[in-house]
Amino acid sequence: MTSIYSNDYQMVIKALRDARIACGLTQQEVASAFGRPQSFIAKVESGERRLDVVEFVLFCRTVNIEPGSILGKL
């Protein structure tokens, strides 16, 4: 299993965080789409918590980016 500390995973998380900020969304607003507390997104963005594939797609949809645009960079 790939570590959350791998360069590829860190690139994915950075792209999601950058997209969230570019959309003008707060961690709280993204967390609301997940039905989770703000700390959930904070942990994802800090690398404390790993996203599964379904969560990854939901995050992408929430910040208006195509999942393939990130995955294509791996």
Stockholm file with secondary structure:
# STOCKHOLM 1.0

chainA/1-74         MTSIYSNDYQMVIKALRDARIACGLTQQEVASAFGRPQSFIAKVESGERRLDVVEFVLFCRTVNIEPGSILGKL
#=GR chainA/1-74 SS CCCTTSHHHHHHHHHHHHHHHHTTCCHHHHHHHHTSCHHHHHHHHHTSSCCCHHHHHHHHHHTTCCHHHHHTTC
#=GC SS_cons        CCCTTSHHHHHHHHHHHHHHHHTTCCHHHHHHHHTSCHHHHHHHHHTSSCCCHHHHHHHHHHTTCCHHHHHTTC
//
